[in-house]
Amino acid sequence: MSTDIQKGAHVSVAELTRRRADGLEQSDGQRDAAQQALIDVCLSVAHRDNAADGCPTAAPASDMARGSADREACRAYSEGVGDFADWLATEDQDGMARLRTMVGALVLARATREFLISEEILTAAREALTATDWRERQEFSPRGHGAGGRGRVRLRAGPRG
């Protein structure tokens, strides 16, 4: 097991903790405002395009999934992810679902960054995470398919220009 991966897992957990604390401080202790600010940053085009500054949740996930990390690193990472999900929970939305939406959207947006669908992914995720109830979340899709809707996704002709 690489000590770099083990260090990375611990750094990721520390970074998640720091981002929560910074967000609360900048939002005068208002958790909902801190959550919204974090969502806006994490699901922005600037964050998508700056993988080097990486997402402390998404970045080490591949190493964890490949089994490249030892049990202690995986435990620390798992606990950090769980704590972060707990912090993301709202009265209306499950924190783990919110975290999966954020991380999944960021990974997909980065993978499709050359196409317009990338920005649609970020927009749809931001809107889903800021909707206040289930019906509102069903209406968020920029393609009109709603959350979990069935629609054929088409790429715009060619890369973004």
Backbone hydrogen bonds in HBPLUS format (Angstrom, degrees):
<---DONOR---> <-ACCEPTOR-->    atom                        ^
c    i                          cat <-CA-CA->   ^        H-A-AA   ^      H-
h    n   atom  resd res      DA  || num        DHA   H-A  angle D-A-AA Bond
n    s   type  num  typ     dist DA aas  dist angle  dist       angle   num
A0005-ILE N   A0002-SER O   3.18 MM   3  5.35 124.9  2.50  97.8 109.9     1
A0006-GLN N   A0002-SER O   3.24 MM   4  6.63 160.2  2.28 146.1 151.2     2
A0007-LYS N   A0003-THR O   2.84 MM   4  6.01 164.2  1.86 148.5 153.0     3
A0008-GLY N   A0004-ASP O   2.79 MM   4  5.91 152.8  1.86 140.4 149.2     4
A0009-ALA N   A0005-ILE O   2.93 MM   4  6.19 150.9  2.02 149.4 155.4     5
A0010-HIS N   A0006-GLN O   3.24 MM   4  6.56 160.8  2.28 148.6 152.7     6
A0011-VAL N   A0007-LYS O   2.80 MM   4  6.02 157.3  1.85 155.3 162.8     7
A0012-SER N   A0008-GLY O   2.85 MM   4  5.97 154.6  1.92 145.2 152.1     8
A0013-VAL N   A0009-ALA O   3.14 MM   4  6.40 157.7  2.20 145.3 150.1     9
A0014-ALA N   A0010-HIS O   3.02 MM   4  6.25 161.9  2.05 146.4 151.6    10
A0015-GLU N   A0011-VAL O   2.80 MM   4  6.01 152.1  1.88 148.6 156.8    11
A0016-LEU N   A0012-SER O   2.92 MM   4  6.20 156.1  1.98 150.3 156.1    12
A0017-THR N   A0013-VAL O   3.06 MM   4  6.31 161.6  2.10 150.0 154.7    13
A0018-ARG N   A0014-ALA O   2.88 MM   4  6.12 157.0  1.94 147.1 153.9    14
A0019-ARG N   A0015-GLU O   2.87 MM   4  6.06 162.5  1.90 152.0 156.1    15
A0020-ARG N   A0016-LEU O   3.07 MM   4  6.30 156.0  2.13 147.3 153.3    16
A0021-ALA N   A0017-THR O   3.03 MM   4  6.26 168.8  2.05 151.9 155.0    17
A0022-ASP N   A0018-ARG O   2.79 MM   4  5.96 166.6  1.81 157.6 161.5    18
A0023-GLY N   A0019-ARG O   2.92 MM   4  5.94 158.6  1.97 141.2 147.6    19
A0024-LEU N   A0020-ARG O   2.95 MM   4  6.21 157.8  2.00 151.8 157.6    20
A0025-GLU N   A0021-ALA O   2.95 MM   4  6.16 158.6  2.00 149.3 155.6    21
A0026-GLN N   A0022-ASP O   2.88 MM   4  6.07 164.3  1.90 154.6 158.5    22
A0027-SER N   A0023-GLY O   3.01 MM   4  6.04 128.7  2.28 135.5 148.6    23
A0027-SER N   A0024-LEU O   3.23 MM   3  5.03 132.6  2.47  90.0 102.9    24
A0029-GLY N   A0024-LEU O   2.66 MM   5  4.61 167.8  1.68 156.1 151.7    25
A0028-ASP N   A0025-GLU O   3.30 MM   3  5.26 154.9  2.37 110.6 108.8    26
A0030-GLN N   A0027-SER O   2.93 MM   3  5.37 165.0  1.95 119.4 124.2    27
A0034-ALA N   A0030-GLN O   2.96 MM   4  6.23 156.1  2.01 153.7 161.4    28
A0035-GLN N   A0031-ARG O   2.80 MM   4  6.03 157.3  1.85 154.3 160.5    29
A0036-GLN N   A0032-ASP O   3.00 MM   4  6.17 161.0  2.04 143.6 148.7    30
A0037-ALA N   A0033-ALA O   2.96 MM   4  6.15 158.5  2.00 146.9 152.6    31
A0038-LEU N   A0034-ALA O   3.02 MM   4  6.20 157.9  2.07 146.3 152.1    32
A0039-ILE N   A0035-GLN O   2.92 MM   4  6.19 160.8  1.96 153.7 159.0    33
A0040-ASP N   A0036-GLN O   2.91 MM   4  6.11 163.2  1.94 150.5 155.2    34
A0041-VAL N   A0037-ALA O   3.03 MM   4  6.26 154.1  2.10 146.3 152.8    35
A0042-CYS N   A0038-LEU O   2.83 MM   4  5.98 175.4  1.84 158.7 160.2    36
A0043-LEU N   A0039-ILE O   2.93 MM   4  5.86 152.0  2.01 149.2 155.6    37
A0044-SER N   A0041-VAL O   3.27 MM   3  5.30 142.5  2.42 118.6 113.2    38
A0048-ARG N   A0044-SER O   2.99 MM   4  6.23 160.5  2.03 147.2 153.3    39
A0049-ASP N   A0045-VAL O   2.92 MM   4  6.09 156.4  1.97 151.4 156.9    40
A0050-ASN N   A0047-HIS O   3.17 MM   3  5.06 152.6  2.25  99.2 107.5    41
A0053-ASP N   A0050-ASN O   3.11 MM   3  5.72 143.7  2.24 114.1 122.2    42
A0054-GLY N   A0051-ALA O   2.85 MM   3  4.53 145.7  1.96  98.0 108.8    43
A0059-ALA N   A0055-CYS O   2.94 MM   4  5.61 163.8  1.97 153.2 158.7    44
A0061-ALA N   A0058-ALA O   3.18 MM   3  5.29 141.8  2.33 104.0 115.2    45
A0064-MET N   A0060-PRO O   3.07 MM   4  6.38 160.4  2.11 156.3 162.2    46
A0065-ALA N   A0061-ALA O   2.85 MM   4  6.05 160.9  1.89 152.4 157.8    47
A0066-ARG N   A0062-SER O   2.94 MM   4  6.09 149.4  2.04 146.9 154.6    48
A0068-SER N   A0063-ASP O   3.03 MM   5  5.25 149.9  2.12 166.4 163.9    49
A0067-GLY N   A0064-MET O   3.17 MM   3  5.34 153.2  2.24 102.7 110.8    50
A0074-CYS N   A0070-ASP O   3.01 MM   4  6.32 164.0  2.04 157.9 162.9    51
A0075-ARG N   A0071-ARG O   2.83 MM   4  6.03 153.4  1.90 148.0 155.8    52
A0076-ALA N   A0072-GLU O   2.94 MM   4  6.15 166.1  1.96 151.1 154.2    53
A0077-TYR N   A0073-ALA O   2.93 MM   4  6.08 164.8  1.95 150.7 155.3    54
A0078-SER N   A0074-CYS O   2.82 MM   4  5.91 162.8  1.85 147.3 152.7    55
A0079-GLU N   A0075-ARG O   2.90 MM   4  6.09 162.5  1.93 153.1 157.5    56
A0080-GLY N   A0076-ALA O   2.96 MM   4  6.14 157.2  2.02 145.8 152.6    57
A0081-VAL N   A0077-TYR O   2.87 MM   4  6.12 158.1  1.92 153.8 159.6    58
A0082-GLY N   A0078-SER O   2.92 MM   4  6.10 161.0  1.95 147.4 153.0    59
A0083-ASP N   A0079-GLU O   2.87 MM   4  6.09 160.6  1.91 150.7 155.6    60
A0084-PHE N   A0080-GLY O   2.94 MM   4  6.10 156.6  2.00 145.0 151.7    61
A0085-ALA N   A0081-VAL O   2.88 MM   4  6.12 158.2  1.93 151.0 156.9    62
A0086-ASP N   A0082-GLY O   2.94 MM   4  6.21 155.7  2.00 146.9 153.6    63
A0087-TRP N   A0083-ASP O   3.01 MM   4  6.30 152.5  2.09 144.7 151.9    64
A0088-LEU N   A0084-PHE O   2.98 MM   4  6.28 142.6  2.13 144.5 155.1    65
A0088-LEU N   A0085-ALA O   3.13 MM   3  5.02 121.7  2.48  92.5 107.3    66
A0089-ALA N   A0086-ASP O   3.30 MM   3  5.40 148.5  2.40  99.9 108.7    67
A0090-THR N   A0093-GLN O   2.94 MM   3  5.09 173.9  1.94 153.6 155.7    68
A0098-ARG N   A0094-ASP O   3.02 MM   4  6.31 153.0  2.10 148.3 156.4    69
A0099-LEU N   A0095-GLY O   2.89 MM   4  6.11 158.1  1.93 148.8 154.6    70
A0100-ARG N   A0096-MET O   2.89 MM   4  6.10 165.1  1.92 150.1 154.1    71
A0101-THR N   A0097-ALA O   2.99 MM   4  6.12 154.6  2.05 142.5 149.5    72
A0102-MET N   A0098-ARG O   2.97 MM   4  6.24 161.9  2.00 150.3 154.8    73
A0103-VAL N   A0099-LEU O   2.91 MM   4  6.08 177.6  1.91 164.3 163.7    74
A0104-GLY N   A0100-ARG O   2.87 MM   4  5.66 157.1  1.93 141.3 149.0    75
A0105-ALA N   A0101-THR O   2.95 MM   4  5.84 157.6  2.00 139.9 146.9    76
A0106-LEU N   A0102-MET O   2.98 MM   4  6.15 159.0  2.03 147.2 153.2    77
A0107-VAL N   A0103-VAL O   2.94 MM   4  6.16 167.2  1.96 155.9 159.0    78
A0108-LEU N   A0104-GLY O   2.97 MM   4  6.12 169.7  1.98 152.6 155.7    79
A0109-ALA N   A0105-ALA O   2.78 MM   4  5.86 159.3  1.82 149.3 156.0    80
A0110-ARG N   A0106-LEU O   2.91 MM   4  6.06 156.3  1.97 148.7 154.7    81
A0111-ALA N   A0107-VAL O   3.02 MM   4  6.22 152.7  2.09 144.7 152.6    82
A0112-THR N   A0108-LEU O   3.02 MM   4  6.20 131.9  2.26 141.9 153.9    83
A0113-ARG N   A0110-ARG O   3.47 MM   3  5.02 169.2  2.48 101.4 101.2    84
A0115-PHE N   A0112-THR O   2.84 MM   3  5.67 167.6  1.85 138.6 140.4    85
A0160-ARG N   A0114-GLU O   2.46 MM  46  5.47 155.4  1.51 144.1 152.4    86
A0118-SER N   A0115-PHE O   3.06 MM   3  5.82 155.6  2.12 120.5 126.3    87
A0119-GLU N   A0116-LEU O   3.13 MM   3  5.70 124.7  2.45 113.5 123.7    88
A0120-GLU N   A0116-LEU O   3.32 MM   4  6.68 154.6  2.38 146.4 153.8    89
A0121-ILE N   A0117-ILE O   2.85 MM   4  6.11 150.1  1.94 151.7 158.8    90
A0122-LEU N   A0118-SER O   3.21 MM   4  6.57 161.2  2.25 147.3 151.1    91
A0123-THR N   A0119-GLU O   2.93 MM   4  6.11 163.4  1.96 148.9 153.7    92
A0124-ALA N   A0120-GLU O   2.87 MM   4  5.95 168.7  1.88 151.1 154.7    93
A0125-ALA N   A0121-ILE O   3.01 MM   4  6.14 162.5  2.04 150.1 154.9    94
A0126-ARG N   A0122-LEU O   2.96 MM   4  6.14 165.7  1.98 150.7 154.9    95
A0127-GLU N   A0123-THR O   2.92 MM   4  6.11 167.7  1.94 155.5 158.9    96
A0128-ALA N   A0124-ALA O   2.89 MM   4  6.03 154.0  1.96 145.3 152.9    97
A0129-LEU N   A0125-ALA O   2.94 MM   4  6.11 152.7  2.02 150.0 157.0    98
A0130-THR N   A0126-ARG O   3.08 MM   4  6.25 127.0  2.37 141.0 154.4    99
A0130-THR N   A0127-GLU O   3.31 MM   3  5.19 139.7  2.49  93.0 103.9   100
A0131-ALA N   A0127-GLU O   3.08 MM   4  6.07 118.3  2.47 140.8 153.3   101
A0137-ARG N   A0133-ASP O   3.05 MM   4  6.39 153.4  2.13 152.4 160.7   102
A0138-GLN N   A0134-TRP O   3.07 MM   4  6.36 139.4  2.24 146.1 157.2   103
A0138-GLN N   A0135-ARG O   3.17 MM   3  5.12 127.5  2.46  93.3 106.8   104
A0139-GLU N   A0136-GLU O   3.11 MM   3  5.32 146.8  2.22 103.1 112.7   105
A0140-PHE N   A0137-ARG O   3.45 MM   3  5.39 171.7  2.45 104.9 107.0   106
A0144-GLY N   A0141-SER O   2.98 MM   3  4.99 159.6  2.02 104.5 110.9   107
A0149-GLY N   A0146-GLY O   3.13 MM   3  4.99 161.9  2.16 118.2 115.3   108
